[in-house]
């Protein structure tokens, strides 16, 4: 329903197949992994890398993102869960206060990023005969697109919402029992990630920057985490350790800073130095 500048958002929880309901969030992950596989297939073909190695990459990425994102959420935002309901950290069920299927609602992108870095090191060491930065420079392209879909999944789930706008502008997340407009922070972030994906895609396919080891990876870190840093100003706090630093920045912003700094270093390091 559209009323002037606000939109009332109350989607169903997923696609009802009669015998099973596919959660939108889960569907976005499936789409992200599928599109990521096809993007990397094109890249592997261009770089003349054996396609058989792509299946292993897919397995490494799926495990890295799901395990890293889950552990990242618990460590950074909900550490008490280790004591309160330990097995729910690793399984999509709750055990304390009655057994129930919950799915993995708590996933953190910073944890996923750390998981990807670790898994790509293992993949490069065990499977791929290329440098680690060569791999990172290419894998960040589908990762940026995947981030778009994940944030859209958050929007479908009415989670990671923004602050109240205090005006008619915004989205009313009716499924959360609200009747006032909030910033659609998930869509702001998704839009920024679309731009990030387009820049990385165009740079890889149309310039020689892909030959500068670490450049695309560094550019990805700068763009994606800078967007995350800015959008955090519009998000409702997700908790974490931000209060320990006087609430000057959110937990998401504190965690983004090291990635941005790392990106600046990689871009600078990749630029050919003139010999004097």
N, C-alpha and C positions, 0 to 999 in steps of 0.2 A: 504494500500500500504506500502511495506517494502523497505526502501532505506538504505542500510548498517545498521546503528544502530538506526535509527529513524522509528517510525510508524506514519502514517497519520491517524488520528482518526476522522471519520465523520459519526457516526451512525445516523439512523433515530430517530425521537423523541419518538418512541414507536412502539408497535405492532398494525398495522393497521388492524382492523377487518371489514373494509368497512364502517360500520355505526358508528364506534367509534374507537378512537385510545387510547390504554392503555399505559400511560406514563411508561417508564422503572422505574422511581423513585417510582411511585405508586406501580408498580408490585413488587419491592424489599421490600416495606413495607408489602405488603400482604404476601409475602413469609416469611418474618421475623416473623410476628405474627402467621402464620400457623405452622412453624417449632417450634416456641417457645411454642405453645400450646401442641404439641406432646412431646416435651422434658419435660415439666412440668407434663404431664400426666404420663410419666414413673417415674418421681421422686415421684409424689403423690402416685402412686401404690406401689413403694418401701417403702415409709414411712407410708403406710396405712392411707392416708388422703382421705376422701370422694371426689370422682371425681366431685360431684355436685358443690363443692366449686371452681372448676377450671374455670367454666363459669364466675363467678364473678371476678376472678382474671384476666381473659382475658379482660373484660370490663374496669376494673381499669387501666390495663396496656396500652390499646389503648388510652384512654382519657389522661392518664398521659403523654405519650410520645408525642402525637400530640399537646396537649395544652402547655406542658412544653417546648418542642422544639421550638414552634412558639414564645411564650412569651420570651424565652431565647434569641432567635435571635434578637428580637426587642429591648429588654432591654439592651443587651450587645453590639450589633453591629449596630442597626438602631433605636435609641430612638426617632429620629426626626419624625418617622412614626406616633407616637401618635398624633402629631400636624398636620402633613401634610395630612394624610389619615387614621383617627382613625379606621374606621370600617374594613379596610383592614388588620388590626392587627389580627382580629378574624375570618375574612371570606376570602375565596379564590378568592376574586374579588378586583379590584381597582375601586375607585369611583372618585378620583380627576383626572381631565383631560380626562374624558370620562369613562364610565362604561365598564369593560372587565373582563373576567375570567382569572385569573393568576395562580391559584393553590397556594399551600403553598411552594414557592421556598426557602424562608428564614426559615431554621430550624437549631437550635443549639443543639449539643449533650450535652453541659453543662446544658442547660435548661431542656433537656429531663431527665438528671440524677437527677436534683432537683425534677422534676415532679414525677419521679419514687419513690424517697425516701418518698415524701409526700403521694402519693397514696398507697404505701405499708404500711405505718403507719395506714392509714384509713382502708385498707383491713384487716390488722391483728387485728385491734381493733373491726371491725364490723362483720368479717366473720370467720377468722381462729383462732383456739384455739392453737396457737403456739407463741413462742417469736418472736419479730421483727427481731432479728439477725438470727434466724433459717430460716425465710423467705428470708432475703437478701442473706444468704449463698447459697440458691438454685436458686433464681430468676436471679442471675448474670450469670448463665450458658447460658440460652437462650438469655439474653441481649447481651452477648459477640458475639454470632453468629449473632444476629440482626445487630450489629454494622458493621460486615463484609458486609452484604448485603446492608446496607445504603450507605457505602462508594463506593461499586460497582455501586450503583445507581447514585452517584455523578459523577463517571467516565463516565457512559453512557450519562449523561447530560452535560459532558464537563464543570463541575463546581468544585469549590474548587481546582483549578489547582495549580501546583507547579511553582517555579521560572524557568526562562529560563536557560537551561543547558549551553548555550554558545558553545555547541559541537554538533556533529551528534547524540549523544545519547539522547533518550527521546521520547516523544509523541508530535506530531504536532496536536493541537486541531483545525482542519480546520473549524469546526462549529462556532468557535469564531472568524473567519476571520484571523487566524494567519498562518504563513508559517515557523515558527521556533519551535525548540523542547523545551519542558518543562519537568520537573520532573513529572512523574505520581504519585503525592503525594497521591492521593486517593488509588491507588493500594499498595503503601508502607504501608499506614495505615491499609488497609484491610488485608494485609499479617500479620501484627503484631497482629491484632485482631483474626485471625485464630489461631495463636500460643496461644494467651490468652485463647480462647475457648477450645482448645485441652488440655491445662494444667489444666484448671478448671474441664473439663469433666473427665479427667483421675484421678485427685485428689479426686473428689467426689465418683467415682465408684470403685476406687482401693485402697483407703487409709482410715484411720479412722479420717482424718483431718476434715471431715464433722461434727464430734462430738464436735470439738473445736469451740464453739460459736464465730462467727465473723471472723474466719480464712479465709474462702473462699471469703467472702465479702471484707476483707482487701486485700487479694491477688489480687482480681479483680481490686480494686482501684489502687493498685500500678502498676500492669502490664498495664492496659488499658490506664491510664492517663500518665504514663511514655512514652508509645509509642506515644501518642498524643503530648506530650511535645517535643519529638525528631523530629517527622515528621513535626512539625511546622517550623523547620529550612528550610525545603524544600518547604514550601507552599508560594504562593503569599499572601500578607497581605489581610485579610478580613476586616480590619478596627477595629472599636471599640475604646476602651479607651487606647490603647497601647501608643499613643503619649503623654498622660498625664504623663507617667512614662519614658519619654525620649526614647521610642522605644527600650529599652534594651531587652525586651521580647515582644512577641506578646500577643494579648488579650487572645488567646487560651492557651498560656503557663501560663499566670498569673492565669487564671481560673482553670488550671489543678493542680497547686501547693497545694491548700487546700485538694483536693481529695487524692493526693499522701500522704500527711502528715496524713490524716485520716486513710488511708490504713495501713500505718506503725504502727500507734497506735493500730488499731484493731488486726493486726497480733501479735504484742507484747503482747497485752492484752489476746489473746486467748491461748498463750503458757502456759501449766501447770507449776506453780512455785514449785520448790523443797522446801520442808519443812526442815529447818536446825534445 
